[in-house]
Amino acid sequence: MAESQALGSRIRRLRRAAGLSQMDLAGENLSPSYISLLEAGKRTPSPEVLEQIAGRLGCDPGHLLELLAPERQNTLQTELRYAEISLRNGDPKTALDTYTTVRDKAAAAGQDDVRLTAEYGVAQALEHDGRLEEAADRYQVLLDQAGHGPSPIPRLAVAVALCRCYRETGDLAHAIDLATATLEEARRLRLTPTVLGVELLATLVGLHCERGDLHRAAALARTAIEEAEEIDDRKALGAAYWNAGVVAHRNGASADALLLLERALAIYSEGDDARALSRLRNAYASVLMQSESGDIAEAKSQLERSAETLADHGSTVDMAYCETALARACLLEADPRQAEQHARRALELLGTGHRLETARTLLVLAGAQLQLGDAAAAEAGCERAALLLEASEADRQAASAWNDLGELLERSGHTERALWAYRQSLRCLGQRSSLLPAAGEPAAAETAATGPSATRAAATEPAAGPADHRRSVRP
């Protein structure tokens, strides 16, 4: 507390000497209220934020950083801090190199706590760089170790990160099983409600939402808000509002969704996590552009603001989400050429392994291709997206994608193939005929002959994260 007060006093003196107001010092990434709390010693900023503030004050960052962590005991701890700064500044490769070096040095010196902290940093850097499978392997090792002895890394934090990786790679079933089991164990050990417990619960909300179990997602979202209010933690409450807003949007309640997301934005604006705030703006913009008001201009403004921040502080996946949302906004503005550029940029950023977001981006790209007159490419994109979504067990989203494909095929005059696609959509929703046998009927053979050659198994190829898929290919 004394450290925070000393830091706040120094910032206030430097600000006044520079003739700046709190609004001037806040700039675009922070809020005046946050600067006020910081100067009062009621907030402990990250190194990233201190570097931003130092730049606006015109002083050496070290003049502020020295008050942030005077207790640095050795070189390894200092290197860990530099790795953290690199990661927060959007440089995962430098962070990975530094974390790896620290891990190896700590292992040789027998400093297990430092080694485990560095190993957790390695996993975070890999995830930030889009190397999700490698990151998941590292998180799994840390999760196993956390269950067999003391660890400086909270088990719940590792579980949240691992679930996040599974979600992005499209392994929703595994992610839900892990989140559910970890949450049940935490409750059994009376480790909830806590901030991390609410974060894990919010993660589970998002997973059920992705898989299409909106009833379960809505129930868990209400529980997350109640627990966040019980522990009276602003960060936890913001996360709970965020996920509840996404669920409300998927349920068609756009007004409720906007209200919840605006509450989350107000809370995150008080903090210093520029990356999380930008990701939240992406979600808010996606809901805004598809709400009854349909304020596309404001949505694009939010997305462009996010894009600038994420270019410096976000991961490749974060930037891809933003590009996909911008592509959707361009579609709604009847600018298919620009939409196509944003969608292709998103696919480049995603690379392989990001099954869910790749599928959703393909649907937006198909919408652009359709408006540009390339119906064949749009049909192929819809089919691939549907297969990827099915492989991820996101059946509700897959059903929508198959329906989009059916409409495209019907419009192109391919009636039999359109019927095949519509049947796939119904199948994903669990619809089965009550008049015909489940297997072996002639219709099944005809479908196999006339339908696309791709199968559900083909969708397991590496590909892939949360934008709304609805009405993505309709002009």
N, C-alpha and C positions, 0 to 999 in steps of 0.2 A: 504494500500500500504506500509506504514511504517512497519507494522507487517510482511509482506512478505519479505521485504528487510532485516529486522533484522534476520528473520529465515534463509534466504538464506546466509547471511554473516556467521552465526554460523555454518551452514552445511559446507560451504567452508573451514572455519578455522579447523573444526574437520577432514574433509577429508584430508587436506594437512598434518595435524599433524599425521594422521594415515598412510601417505604415499600411499594413494590410488588415482588412476586416476578417472575421471568421468565415464569411462567405467566400472571400478571395482565397483564403488558405484552403478551404474545402475543395475548390475546383469542381470538376465534373464528376469525379469518382467518389467523393465523400460528401457528407452533409454538414451544414453549419452546426446542427445539434450535436453531431459526433465530435466536432472540434471543440465545442463548449464542454462536453463531458470529458474529453481528453485533457483539456487544460485544467479541469477541476480535479484531475487525478482519479476519475471514475472509469476510465477505460485504459486497457493495456494494448497498445497497437502492435501490429506485426512489423517485422523489419521492412517489409515491402512498403507499408504505409509510411513509416518513418522516412524512407528514402524519398517518397513523393513529397512529403512535407518539407524535408530538407531542401529539395530542389526549388520549391516555391519560396522558401525563406532565404535562399541563396547562401546556405551554410554547408559545411562538410557533413555528410550523413553520419560519420563517426562521432560528431559532436552530440548527436542525439542517441545513437546506438550504444554509446558507452554507459548511458543511464538505463537502457533497456535491460542489459544483462551484465551487471558488474561482477556477478558471481562466477563468471566463466573460469573454470578451474584448469583447463588444459587445452592443448592444441586440438585434440580430437573434438572436444565440445565446440570449439570455435569453427572447425571445419564443418561440423554438423549444421551450425547456424548458417554458414555460407551456402551449403547445399540447399537448405530450406529456402533461403532468399532466391536462389537460382530457380527453384521449382515454382515459387510464387510469381516470379517474374517471367514465367512462360518459357524457360530454358531447360526442358527436361533432360536433354543430353548432357549438359554440364552438371546438372544435379546428379544424374546417374553415375557419372565418372567420380564425382566427389564422394557420394554415398558408398560406392564400391570400395574406394580407397580407404575410407574411414572404417568400413566393416572389416576389411582385411587387417588393418593395423590394430583394431580393437581385439580381433580374434587372437592375433599374435601376442598381445599384451594381457590377454585373459580378462578383458573388461566386457563381460557378457551383456550388461545393460546397454552399453554404447553400441556393441555389435548388433543387438536386436533392434535398437532404434534405427541404426543405419540400414539394416535389412528391410525394415518397414519403409524407409525412404526409397530404397531400391525399387520395391514393389510399386510405390506411388509414382516414381519417375517413369517406370515402364508403362503404367496405366496412362499417365499423362501424355506419353509419346504414342499412344494408340496400340501398344504391344500387349493386348489384353490377355492372351493366353499365357504369356510369360508372367505377367503380373498376377494372374489367378494362381499359378503354381506357387509363386512366392508367398502370396497371402495364405494359401492353404497350409504351407509349412509353418508359418507364424501362428495360424489358428490352432494347429495341432500342438505346437510348443506351449501356447498360452493355456492349454488345457492340462498340462502336465507339470506345472510349477509356476513360480512367480515370474512375471514379465512386465517390463516397463510399458508395453503396448497393451491397452485394454482389449480384451477379447471381443467385446461388442463392436469396437471400432474396426477391427479386422474383419469381422463378419459382415458389417455394412459394406466395406470395400469389396469383399469377395462377391457378395450378392450383386453389387453394381457391375462387376466384370461379367458375371454370368448373364445378367440382364442384357448387356450390350452385345454379347455374342449370341444371344437368342436362346440360351438355356434357361427358360423361365421355370420349368419344373424343378430343376436342381436349386435354383435361387430361392424359390418359395419354400422348398423343403428345408433348406439351410436356415433361412430367416425364421421360419416357424419353430424349428427345433431349438435354435439359439434363444429365441424370445421365451419359449416355455421354460428352458433351463434357467434363464435369468430370473423369471418370476418365481420359480421354485426356490431359488437361492435368495429371494427377496432383494434382488439387485435392481428392481424397477419399482416405481417410476424414477428414472434418471434422464439426463439429457441424452446420453447414448441410447438408452432404452427407447425413448421417443423417436430418435433418429432411425433406429432399426424398425420400429413399428411403422414409421412413415415410409421406409423403404419397402416394407411388405405391402403397404397400401398401393404403391406404384406398381409392384409386381402383379398383384391381382388385377389391377386396372389394365395392364398390358395384355394379360391373358383373357380379359373380357368378363371376369367375374366381378361385375360392378356392384352387385349387392353386398358381397363380402368386403370389397374395397371401401364402400361407403360406411359400413359398420366399423371397420378398423380406423377409418379416418376420424370418425366421431370419438373413438376411444383415444386416439393420439392427441386430439385437441384437449380432451378432458385431462389426460395425464400431464400434458404440457402446462395447463393452467394450474394443476395441483402442485407441481414443483416450482411454478412461478419463474420459468426461464424463458427469456425472450427468443433466444436462438431456437430452442425446441419448439416454441409456439409458432415461430415463423415457418419452420419446416413442416409442421402439422397443417398450417393454413395452406401452404403451397400444394401439398399432395391432395388435400381435400378439395382445393380448387380444380385440380386436374380431373378428379373423379366427377365432380359436379358437371364439368364441361362434357365429359364422355357420356354422362347421363342426360345431356341435352339441356341442362339448367345453366345457360351461359351467364345470366344475370347474377346468380349465386356464385358462379365460378369467378367472375370478375371481382366481386366483392371480397371473396376469400383471398384472391391473388393480390389485390390492392392492400389488404391487411398485411400480407406477407412482405410486400414491397416496402411498406412503411417500416417494418421491423428490420429488414435486411439493410435498409438505407442508414440505419443507426450504427451498423457495424463497419468492419474494415475489410470484408471479404468481397473484393471487386469481382472475382470470378463467379461466386455464387449469385451475387446480385445480377450480373449479366445473364446468367443462365435463367434466373427467375424472370427477367425481362423478356427473354425469348418465349417462355411459357405464357406470360401475360399477353404478349403480342399475338401469339397463335390463337388464343381464345378471343382476343379483341377483334381480329379480322374476320372471325366466323360467328361473331355475336349478332344479335338483331340489329344493332347500330351499324355494324360493319365498317368501323373506322379504319380503313386501310392506310390512310396517310399517317395516322398516329401510330399504328402498328409498325409501319416501315420505319418511322422515326425511332421507335424503341429498338428495333432490330439493328438499325445502322449504328446506334449508340452502343449496343452490345458488341457488335462486330469490332468496333474500334478497341474496346477494352479486351475482348477475348484474343485479339491478334497479339496482345502483349502478355496476357496472363492466362489464357485458356489453353485447353488441350486441343488436339486435332479434332476429336469428337465434338467438343463444344463448338468449335468453329463450323463443323459440318452441320450440326443442328441449326445454327443460325443461317447458314447458306440455304438449307432446305426451306426454312420458314420464309426467307426472302423470296425464294422461287415461288412459293405458294402465294405470297402477296402479289408478285408480278402477274401470276395467272389471273388472280381476281381483278387486276387492273387491265386485263386483256393485252398484256405485253409478253407473248410467248417466247420471243427471242431472248429477252433478258431472263425470263424464267428458266429457259434451257441452260443458259450460261451458269446461273447460280446452282442449278441441280447438278450439272456436270462437275462443277467445282466441289460440291459436297461429296460426290462419289469419289473424286480424287483424294479428298481428305480422309475419307473413311477407309479406303483401301479394302483389304480383305478382313473377314472375321467379325464385322459389325452387322450381323444379319438383319436385325430389326430396322435400324435406321436406313440401311441400304434399301430394304423393301419399300419403306415409305418414300424415300427419295426417288426410287424408280417410278412410283405412282405419280409423283408430281412431274417428273420428266415426261411420262407418258401423256399427261395433260398438255404439256407444252408441244410435244410432237404431234398430237392430234390437232391442235389449233394451227400448227404449221403445215398440216396436210399430209403428214407421214403416218397414216393409220397403221401400216404394218409394223412399224417400230413401236408404236403405242401399244398394239396388241401384244407384242413380244415382251415389252416391259411389264405390262399388267400381269401376264402369266408368270413371269419370273418372280415378281413381287408376291403374288399369291402363294407360290410354292415356298418361298422363303418364310413367309408368315406362318404357313402351316407347319413347316419344320420347326418353328419356334413355339408351336402350340398356341399362337396368338390367333385362335380360330375365329373370333369375332372380326378382327381386322382382315383375316384371310377371306372371310365371307364377303366383305365389302369389296375386296380386290377382285374376287371371282365375278361378282356382280358387275363391276366396272368393265371387266373383260367381256362379259356377255353383252352389255350394251354396245360396246365397240364392234363386236362381231355381228350383232344384229344390224347395226347401222351399215356395215359393209356388205350385207347381203349373205353372210355365212350363217344361215339359220340353224343348221344342225350343230355346228360348233358353238353357237351362242346358247343353244339349249343345253349342251354339255356343260358350259361354264356356269349357267344358272343352277344346274344340278349340283355342281361342286360347291356353290355358295350355300345352298340349302343343307348339303351334307355337313359343312363346317358349323352350321348352326344347330346340328343335331337332328335335322328333319329327315325322317325316313318314311317311305311309302307304307300306308296301312293296307293297301290293296294288292301289292305285288310281293313275291318272296324276296328275302333280303339278298340272296345271291343266286346266280345261275339263270336269271330271266333273260329273255332275248334282248331287252333294252340295254342290259349291261354289256352284251357283246357288241351291239351297235355303237354304244358309247365308246368302247375301247377302240373301235375301228375308225370312228369319225373324230374323236377328241384329239387334242394335242398329244404329241409323243412324249412330252415330259411327264415325269411321275413325281410323286411326293418325295421319293427317295432322292431324286436329283437335286432337291433343294438343300441337301446337306452340304453342298459345296460351300467353301468359306465365302462369306459375304456379310451384310447386316442390315437403334436407338431412339425425346418423346414428342412427336408431332402428330397432329390429328390427321387421319387418313381419309376422312370423309370428303366426298365430292372432289377427289383429287384429279380425275381425268375428264370431267365433264366441262365442256366449253362454256 
